Amino acid sequence: MNFDKMFEKMIISSAKVAKYLEICNFCCKFAPHLHENMEKIDELDRKILRIITQNARMPFRDVAELCGVSRAAVHQRVQKLFDGGVIIGSGYQVNPKMMGYNLCVYVGITLEKGNLYNAVSAELEKIPEVVESQFTLGAYSMLIKLYAKDDKHLMHLLNSKIQEIPGVANTETLTALDQKINRVLPVELEKE
């Protein structure tokens, strides 16, 4: 390989690394606790997380018994994990189809400029049918998940709401036909 081609590959790789670092810096700026708290999670925290992610309704008394600690210790640890941003939510999940939302749709959004991400995200938050949003690398600037009642409702969401947001250049829609996997990330113990 000649020097020019090698240099050209280095420039392309540098651009990809720069984009990755830009996103990492964005994450660290707006969610620094995610990196800081990973070092503070010990084996007991992992045991508690493993149990409650498998059964969020299990009483702390039972979690404490399985971990060999007091109920107060479990309560304090769970609160620390919430406060530190390790646990980011809890609650019941509602079946969208039972509420009349028959379409699960993923929408790839291309932004006019990457720095419009926060503004576009703020507008997307105003649309209750949008349940998830990610800033991405690849074909799209963002990937969102939404639920619609039917085709007409989906067309309204796309044409009258999402595509009208300033900064949205293009959208591509992928309709989910079936879902087989829906789980939380497993919590591994350090000894495994």
N, C-alpha and C positions, 0 to 999 in steps of 0.2 A: 504494500500500500504506500503510495507516495505521500509526502508531507502535506500537500494541499488537501487531499481527501481526509487525512487524519485530522487536520486542523478544522475542517468543515464539520466533521462528526463531533469534535469537541465543542464547537460552538452550538450545535443543535442540542447536545447533551447538557451544556451549560444553561441553555434556555429552559429546558425541562426542569432542571434542578432549581433554577431561579423561581419558576412558577410554583414548584413544590414548597420551597422555602417561604414564598409569599403567603401561601395558604397556611403553613405551619405558624408563621408569625401572626397571622390573623387569628388563628385558634388560640395561640398563647396570649394574645392581647385581650381577647374577649372571654376566654375561659382558662385562665392560668391555673386555677385550682385543679383542673383535670390532670396536669402533669405533676404538680406538687404533692397531691394526695396519694398518688400511686406508691410512693416510697413509704408512706405511713400505714399502709394496709398490712396487718400482720396475719398470722395463721388463724387466729380466732375470728377476725373480721371475715376472712375467706370462708371459714366454716359456716358462719352465720349467713353470709351472702348466698352460699350454695343452697342452704336449706330454704331461705325465704324466697329465692328466685324460683325454686321448684314448687313451693306452696306458700303463697303470700298470705293465706288465711290462717296459717298455723299460729296458735297462740305463743307468745314469747315464753311462757312457762315451759312449753314442749321444746322450743328451740333451745332454751337454757339447759334442759335436761339432756338433750342430745349432745350439747357442747361441753357439759360438765361445769357450768358456771351458774351464777344466780340470774334470776329474771331481770333484776336491776342492771346487771352487767350487760345483758343483751340489749335492753332498752337504751342504755347509754351508748353502746356501740352503734346501734342502728341510727340513733340521733346524730352521732358524729359522722356517720357515713352519708346521711342526708345533708348535713351542714357542709360537708366537704365536697359535695357534688358527685360522690361515688354512686349513691342511689339517686336517681333523677325523677322518680315518680312511683306511684302506687295507685291502685284502684281497680275498678272493675272494667272489663271490656264489653262493649255492647255489639251485638251482631248487626252490622249495617243493613243487611238484607231484611231483618225483622223490623227495621225502622223505615223500610221503603226505598233504600238506596241499593239498587240492583247492579250498578256498574262500579267496579273498582278500576281506576284509571291512573296510569303513570304518565306524566307530561314532561318531556324534555324541553327546557326553555333555553333559548340562546339569547343572551343579553347583548345590547348594543356595545356596552363596555363593561368589563368585569367589576369596576368600582361602583356600579349601580346595584350590586348585590344587596346591600343593606336597605336601600330605598325600595327595591322590588320586593324583598322579603317582608318589609313592613306593610306593603299593600296586599300581599298574599295572605298575611295574617288576618286581614279583614274579611276574608272569604271563608266562612265556616266549613265548607265542604273540603277545603284543603287541610289534610290531616298531617302531612309530613313534607319537609322541604330540606334539600341537601344542596350545598355548593359543591360542584363537581369538577373534575378534570376529565377531558375527553370530548365527546361529540357535543355535549351540552354544557352550558354554564351552570344550570340548576336542573335538578330532577325533583319533581313534586309528586305526591300521591294524593288523589282526591276521590271522593265518592259522589256519584250522580244517581238520580232516581231513574233516568232513562236517557235515550239519545237526545231528546229535545232539551232536557235539563243540561246535559253535557255540552251541547252546542251553545247554550246560553252562557254557561260558565267560561267556555273558551273564547267565544266571540265578543261577549259583552263585558266580561270581567278581566280575565287573564291577559288577553291580547290587547286590551285597552290600557294596561299599566304602562306608564312611561318607562322606556328602557328595555321593554320586551321586544326583541327583533323578530323572533320566530318561535313557534311551538311545534312539537311532534308528539302525537298521542299514541300510547300503547294501552290497549284494554286487556286487563287480566281476565282470563276465562275461568281459572280455578286456582285455589291456594292449597298446597299440600303441607308446607312448612311454615310455622309461625311460632317462633320460640325466642327466648332470651339467650344471650351469650352465656355459655356455661362458665361457672367459676371454678377454676382449677386450684387445688391445694398445692402448696409449694413442694410437698413431699412426693407428689405424683410424677 
